[in-house]
Amino acid sequence: MEGQYFEDLKVGVKFSSGGRTVTETDIVNFVALSGIYEQLFINKEYMEKETIFKKRIAPGPLTFSVAQGLAVQLGWLHGTVMAFLGIDEMRIPKPVFCNDTIYLDIEITEKKESRQPDRGIVTSRQVVRNQHGETVMHYNHTVMLRRRQPGKET
């Protein structure tokens, strides 16, 4: 898919990604990179005996990072995104376990003109699901996108 400009996107447009399995290597490397050395993520005995999950889970920031990778792989932002402006209302209703496969669904929910004529603001609802179709994370994601024709929407 080509990068989508502000004018290309309409409220209600949807995109769905392919899947990505979150492995033990992903979790270990992410914990080391981020410094999230919490027993919940690094101690197998603790995970199995002391947590409510009883097995290895992925840190929420890792799930978000993988989901953003899935969004980028869709191509809808290639060459058109100018800035990531933030996320709102993030929730994690279920954990991502080691070896779960996650998918991302995106729906454009809002578009706003910018004060600058060469760009616009786009918000999407992003829902991360596991291989069972269960929602494991959801949030509103806002970016600044280039416009094709500054000041004019088609």
Secondary structure by P-SEA (a helix, b strand, c coil): ccccccccccccbbbbbbbbbbcaaaaaaaaaaacccccccccccccccccccccccccaaaaaaaaaaaaaaacccccccccccccccccccccccccbbbbbbbbbcccccccccccbbbbbbbbbbcccccccbbbbbbbbbbbccccccc
